């Protein structure tokens, strides 16, 4: 029982890491769209780390559902998987984007919004 509680606590805490990091990455990319001096390699490393954080978050959730047989709230998993799909789309279309900083800023904020929605749905029980 201790493992299930601990895994849930990590999932809940990591949600805020994921939400915050994707929001910051999105804001940074939007700033870089407007101010070229913000266009650094660190932006892409931070964006990648924020997106990997979302994959970790979804993995924690899948471990809870499959390993501990926890029943998630309706639509909670939907938002996590949509975030993964958005990350995949942003990566696969990155070469075709004309305004890459603008799009990655919007993607980051959208992923943050999906995370917030997942938290709201998850705590509505």
C-alpha positions in Angstrom: 0.0 0.0 0.0 2.9 2.3 0.7 4.1 2.0 -2.9 0.7 3.0 -4.3 0.6 6.1 -2.1 4.1 7.0 -2.9 3.7 6.6 -6.7 0.5 8.7 -6.5 2.3 11.4 -4.6 5.1 11.5 -7.1 2.6 11.7 -10.0 0.8 14.6 -8.3 4.0 16.5 -7.5 5.6 15.8 -10.9 2.4 17.3 -12.6 3.4 20.7 -11.3 6.9 20.3 -12.5 5.6 19.4 -16.0 3.0 22.2 -16.0 5.6 24.8 -14.8 8.4 23.8 -17.1 6.2 23.6 -20.2 4.7 27.0 -19.4 8.1 28.6 -18.9 9.4 27.0 -22.1 6.4 28.3 -24.0 6.9 31.8 -22.6 10.6 31.7 -23.3 10.0 30.7 -26.9 7.4 33.4 -27.4 9.9 35.9 -26.0 12.5 34.5 -28.4 10.0 35.1 -31.3 9.9 38.8 -30.4 13.5 39.3 -29.0 16.3 37.5 -31.0 18.7 37.7 -28.1 16.6 35.1 -26.3 17.2 32.6 -29.1 19.8 30.5 -27.4 20.7 26.8 -27.5 19.5 26.7 -23.8 16.0 27.4 -25.0 15.9 24.1 -26.9 17.5 22.1 -24.1 15.0 23.5 -21.7 12.1 22.8 -24.1 13.3 19.3 -24.6 13.6 18.7 -20.8 10.1 20.1 -20.3 8.7 17.8 -23.0 10.5 14.8 -21.5 9.0 15.7 -18.2 5.5 15.2 -19.8 6.6 11.7 -21.0 7.7 10.9 -17.5 4.4 12.2 -16.1 2.4 10.0 -18.5 4.6 7.0 -17.7 4.0 7.5 -13.9 0.2 7.6 -14.6 0.4 4.5 -16.8 2.3 2.7 -14.0 -0.4 3.7 -11.5 -3.2 2.5 -13.7 -1.6 -0.8 -14.7 0.5 -1.6 -11.6 -1.7 -0.5 -8.8 -5.0 -0.9 -10.6 -6.0 2.7 -9.8 -9.1 3.8 -11.7 -8.4 7.3 -13.1 -11.1 10.0 -13.5 -12.8 10.3 -16.8 -10.8 12.3 -19.4 -7.7 12.5 -17.1 -5.7 10.1 -19.2 -7.0 11.7 -22.4 -5.3 15.0 -21.6 -2.0 13.3 -21.0 -2.1 11.4 -24.2 -3.1 14.4 -26.2 -0.1 16.2 -24.7 2.2 13.4 -25.9 0.6 13.6 -29.4 1.2 17.4 -29.5 4.8 16.9 -28.5 5.2 14.4 -31.3 3.6 16.7 -33.8 5.7 19.6 -32.8 8.9 17.6 -33.2 7.9 16.0 -36.5 6.9 19.3 -38.1 9.7 21.4 -36.8 11.5 21.6 -40.1 8.4 23.0 -41.9 7.5 25.7 -39.4 8.2 29.2 -40.7 8.0 30.9 -37.3 9.4 28.1 -35.1 9.7 30.2 -31.9 6.1 31.3 -32.2 4.9 27.8 -32.7 7.0 26.3 -30.0 5.8 29.0 -27.6 2.2 28.1 -28.4 2.9 24.4 -28.2 4.5 24.9 -24.7 1.5 26.9 -23.4 -0.9 24.4 -24.9 0.9 21.5 -23.2 0.8 23.5 -20.0 -3.0 24.0 -20.4 -3.5 20.3 -21.0 -1.6 19.6 -17.8 -3.7 22.1 -15.8 -6.9 20.6 -17.2 -5.7 17.1 -16.3 -5.0 18.3 -12.7 -8.5 19.9 -12.5 -10.2 16.8 -13.8 -8.1 14.6 -11.6 -9.0 16.5 -8.4 -12.7 16.8 -9.2 -13.5 13.5 -7.6 
